[in-house]
């Protein structure tokens, strides 16, 4: 399969899954890639160096996607410096301490709840429609989601991010309908628990260990934690020419964990 688009902007690509997506697209032949960071220029420069090692080039784009004006300016700056924006991927997730507080849903501070929506739902609404204006020969728009955060309510501190990610999934469907006539596909990709290079690495070590045990016990059928590269591979597939008729979908990259039924004991679902 082949990626023929030549310019891409990946927000939040100074680290984690965003970095892996940028590197993978470079390996697949995308020539110019915008590496975005909120403030961590050193890490963004590392991503840019890795992109160049993969045979591509790019530009550093800095800005705050939670700010309406800056979210649009980030896309405009990338399109100007790269010569277009054929691929737009929203991968921004704020540092855990900015959005997470280990309290019940009703005790989550309003500012943390609001930041989740500003960096996810609103940032995508602003950024994706700005990017679409630079896509003259079709294009690809992808939002990094977390679908389980919207379908469940047990991870109480996620009361902001869960609904914000649900809004992303929904918005992709609306944008897919609107932009389909232009040959632009719009999809969301929902990673499961991923390795410590992602936001999972900001969770306390004891919690990470418990998650690892849970995965290996069989609650994830493939019995391993996901990697940033697993998600990047799926994003790259969505950018291929062959994926040009796939739009408005949410794709889970979780090793099958979302297929498990929490109402039945694990031993009933997967006999020894």
C-alpha positions as CSV (number, residue, x, y, z in Angstrom):
1,X,0.0,0.0,0.0
2,X,1.1,3.5,-0.8
3,X,1.0,6.9,0.8
4,X,1.2,9.6,-1.9
5,X,0.4,12.7,0.2
6,X,3.5,14.8,0.7
7,X,2.7,17.2,3.6
8,X,1.5,16.4,7.1
9,X,0.9,18.2,10.4
10,X,0.8,16.1,13.5
11,X,-0.1,18.1,16.6
12,X,1.5,16.9,19.8
13,X,4.3,15.1,17.9
14,X,7.2,16.1,20.2
15,X,6.7,12.8,22.1
16,X,4.7,9.6,22.5
17,X,2.2,8.5,19.8
18,X,2.4,11.7,17.9
19,X,6.2,11.3,17.5
20,X,5.7,7.7,16.3
21,X,3.1,8.8,13.7
22,X,5.4,11.5,12.4
23,X,8.3,9.0,12.0
24,X,6.0,6.4,10.4
25,X,4.7,8.8,7.8
26,X,8.3,9.9,7.0
27,X,9.2,6.2,6.5
28,X,6.2,5.8,4.2
29,X,7.3,8.7,1.9
30,X,5.6,11.8,3.2
31,X,8.2,14.5,2.4
32,X,7.4,17.4,4.7
33,X,6.1,17.0,8.2
34,X,5.1,19.6,10.7
35,X,6.3,18.7,14.2
36,X,4.1,20.5,16.7
37,X,4.7,21.1,20.4
38,X,3.1,23.3,23.0
39,X,6.4,24.4,24.6
40,X,8.9,21.5,24.6
41,X,11.1,22.6,21.8
42,X,14.0,20.2,22.7
43,X,11.8,17.1,22.3
44,X,10.2,18.5,19.1
45,X,13.8,18.9,17.7
46,X,14.4,15.2,18.5
47,X,11.3,14.2,16.6
48,X,12.5,16.4,13.6
49,X,15.9,14.7,13.7
50,X,14.3,11.3,13.6
51,X,12.1,12.4,10.7
52,X,15.2,13.5,8.8
53,X,16.9,10.1,9.6
54,X,13.9,8.5,7.9
55,X,14.5,10.5,4.7
56,X,11.9,13.3,5.1
57,X,12.1,16.9,6.1
58,X,9.9,19.1,8.2
59,X,9.4,22.2,10.3
60,X,8.9,22.9,14.0
61,X,5.5,24.4,14.8
62,X,4.8,25.7,18.3
63,X,1.6,26.8,19.9
64,X,-1.2,26.2,22.3
65,X,-4.1,24.2,20.7
66,X,-6.3,25.0,23.7
67,X,-6.3,28.6,22.5
68,X,-8.8,29.1,19.6
69,X,-6.7,31.6,17.7
70,X,-3.5,29.7,18.2
71,X,-5.1,26.4,17.1
72,X,-5.9,27.9,13.8
73,X,-2.6,29.7,13.4
74,X,-0.7,26.4,14.0
75,X,-2.4,24.9,11.0
76,X,-1.9,28.0,8.8
77,X,1.8,28.2,9.8
78,X,2.4,24.5,9.0
79,X,0.7,24.8,5.6
80,X,2.7,27.9,4.7
81,X,6.1,26.3,5.8
82,X,5.4,22.9,4.4
83,X,3.7,23.9,1.1
84,X,0.4,22.5,2.1
85,X,-1.3,20.2,4.7
86,X,-2.5,17.0,3.0
87,X,-2.6,15.1,6.3
88,X,-3.8,16.5,9.6
89,X,-3.5,14.3,12.8
90,X,-4.6,15.6,16.2
91,X,-2.6,13.8,18.8
92,X,-2.3,16.4,21.5
93,X,-2.8,15.3,25.1
94,X,-1.8,17.7,27.8
95,X,0.6,16.6,30.5
96,X,-1.3,14.4,33.0
97,X,-0.9,16.8,35.9
98,X,-2.8,19.4,33.9
99,X,-5.9,17.3,33.3
100,X,-5.8,14.6,36.0
101,X,-6.7,14.7,39.7
102,X,-7.3,11.5,41.6
103,X,-10.8,12.4,42.8
104,X,-14.4,11.4,42.0
105,X,-16.2,12.8,38.9
106,X,-18.1,15.5,40.9
107,X,-14.9,16.8,42.5
108,X,-12.8,17.2,39.3
109,X,-11.9,21.0,39.1
110,X,-13.7,22.9,36.4
111,X,-10.5,24.2,34.9
112,X,-9.2,20.6,34.3
113,X,-12.5,19.5,32.8
114,X,-12.5,22.6,30.5
115,X,-8.9,22.0,29.4
116,X,-9.8,18.6,28.3
117,X,-12.5,19.9,26.0
118,X,-10.4,22.8,24.8
119,X,-7.5,20.6,23.8
120,X,-9.5,17.8,22.3
121,X,-13.0,18.7,21.0
122,X,-12.6,22.4,20.3
123,X,-9.0,22.1,19.1
124,X,-10.1,19.5,16.6
125,X,-13.1,21.5,15.4
126,X,-10.8,24.5,14.7
127,X,-7.7,22.6,13.5
128,X,-9.4,20.1,11.2
129,X,-11.5,22.6,9.3
130,X,-8.5,24.9,8.9
131,X,-6.5,22.0,7.5
132,X,-9.2,21.0,5.1
133,X,-8.8,24.4,3.4
134,X,-5.3,23.4,2.5
135,X,-6.2,20.0,1.1
136,X,-6.7,20.6,-2.7
137,X,-6.4,17.0,-3.9
138,X,-8.1,15.0,-1.3
139,X,-6.6,14.5,2.1
140,X,-6.6,12.7,5.4
141,X,-7.8,13.9,8.8
142,X,-7.3,11.7,11.9
143,X,-8.2,12.3,15.5
144,X,-6.5,10.3,18.3
145,X,-9.4,9.2,20.6
146,X,-10.0,7.0,23.6
147,X,-13.5,5.5,22.9
148,X,-13.6,3.4,26.1
149,X,-13.4,6.6,28.2
150,X,-16.8,7.6,26.8
151,X,-18.4,4.2,27.0
152,X,-17.6,3.6,30.7
153,X,-17.7,5.8,33.8
154,X,-15.5,3.9,36.2
155,X,-12.3,5.9,35.7
156,X,-13.8,8.9,37.6
157,X,-11.0,11.5,37.1
158,X,-11.5,11.0,33.3
159,X,-14.9,12.8,33.4
160,X,-13.4,15.5,31.3
161,X,-11.3,13.6,28.8
162,X,-13.8,10.8,28.3
163,X,-16.6,13.0,27.0
164,X,-14.1,15.2,25.1
165,X,-12.9,12.1,23.3
166,X,-16.5,11.1,22.6
167,X,-17.0,14.5,21.0
168,X,-14.0,13.7,18.8
169,X,-15.5,10.4,17.6
170,X,-18.8,12.1,16.9
171,X,-17.2,15.1,15.1
172,X,-15.3,12.9,12.8
173,X,-18.6,11.5,11.4
174,X,-19.9,15.0,10.8
175,X,-16.7,16.2,9.1
176,X,-16.6,13.0,7.1
177,X,-20.0,13.7,5.6
178,X,-19.1,17.3,4.9
179,X,-15.7,16.7,3.4
180,X,-16.4,13.5,1.5
181,X,-17.2,15.3,-1.8
182,X,-13.6,16.7,-1.7
183,X,-12.1,13.3,-1.4
184,X,-11.0,14.0,2.2
185,X,-11.5,11.1,4.7
186,X,-12.0,11.8,8.4
187,X,-11.5,9.0,11.0
188,X,-10.6,8.5,14.6
189,X,-8.2,6.0,16.0
190,X,-8.6,4.8,19.6
191,X,-5.5,3.3,21.2
192,X,-5.8,1.0,24.3
193,X,-3.4,1.1,27.1
194,X,0.0,1.8,25.6
195,X,3.6,1.6,26.6
196,X,5.3,4.1,28.9
197,X,6.4,6.3,26.0
198,X,2.8,7.5,25.9
199,X,0.6,9.2,28.5
200,X,0.5,5.8,30.3
201,X,4.1,6.6,31.4
202,X,2.8,9.5,33.5
203,X,0.6,7.2,35.6
204,X,2.0,6.1,39.0
205,X,4.3,3.0,38.6
206,X,2.1,0.8,40.9
207,X,-0.9,1.5,38.6
208,X,1.2,0.8,35.5
209,X,2.2,-2.6,37.0
210,X,-1.5,-3.4,37.8
211,X,-2.5,-2.6,34.3
212,X,0.3,-4.8,32.9
213,X,-0.9,-7.7,35.0
214,X,-4.5,-7.2,33.9
215,X,-3.4,-7.2,30.3
216,X,-1.3,-10.3,30.5
217,X,-4.0,-12.2,32.4
218,X,-6.2,-12.2,29.3
219,X,-8.3,-9.1,29.5
220,X,-6.4,-8.1,26.4
221,X,-6.6,-11.2,24.2
222,X,-3.3,-10.5,22.5
223,X,-1.7,-10.4,26.1
224,X,0.6,-7.5,25.6
225,X,0.5,-3.8,26.1
226,X,0.2,-1.7,23.0
227,X,3.0,0.4,21.6
228,X,3.0,3.8,20.1
229,X,4.1,2.2,16.9
230,X,1.0,0.0,16.8
231,X,-1.2,3.1,16.7
232,X,1.1,4.9,14.2
233,X,0.9,1.9,11.8
234,X,-2.9,2.2,11.7
235,X,-2.7,5.9,11.2
236,X,-0.4,5.4,8.3
237,X,-2.7,2.8,6.8
238,X,-5.5,5.4,6.9
239,X,-3.3,7.7,4.9
240,X,-2.8,5.3,2.0
241,X,-4.4,5.6,-1.3
242,X,-6.1,2.2,-0.7
243,X,-7.9,3.7,2.4
244,X,-9.5,6.4,0.3
245,X,-13.0,5.0,0.7
246,X,-12.9,4.5,4.5
247,X,-14.3,7.5,6.3
248,X,-16.3,8.4,9.4
249,X,-15.0,5.4,11.4
250,X,-13.5,4.8,14.8
251,X,-10.8,2.2,14.8
252,X,-9.7,0.6,18.1
253,X,-6.0,-0.4,18.3
254,X,-6.2,-2.3,21.6
255,X,-5.2,-5.9,21.0
256,X,-8.9,-6.9,21.4
257,X,-9.4,-5.5,25.0
258,X,-12.6,-3.7,23.9
259,X,-14.1,-7.0,22.9
260,X,-14.1,-8.4,26.4
261,X,-17.3,-8.4,28.5
262,X,-16.8,-7.0,32.1
263,X,-20.1,-8.7,33.2
264,X,-18.5,-12.2,33.0
265,X,-15.5,-13.5,34.8
266,X,-12.4,-13.9,32.7
267,X,-12.3,-17.7,33.2
268,X,-15.8,-17.9,31.5
269,X,-14.7,-15.9,28.5
270,X,-11.3,-17.5,28.0
271,X,-11.2,-21.1,29.3
272,X,-7.8,-22.2,30.5
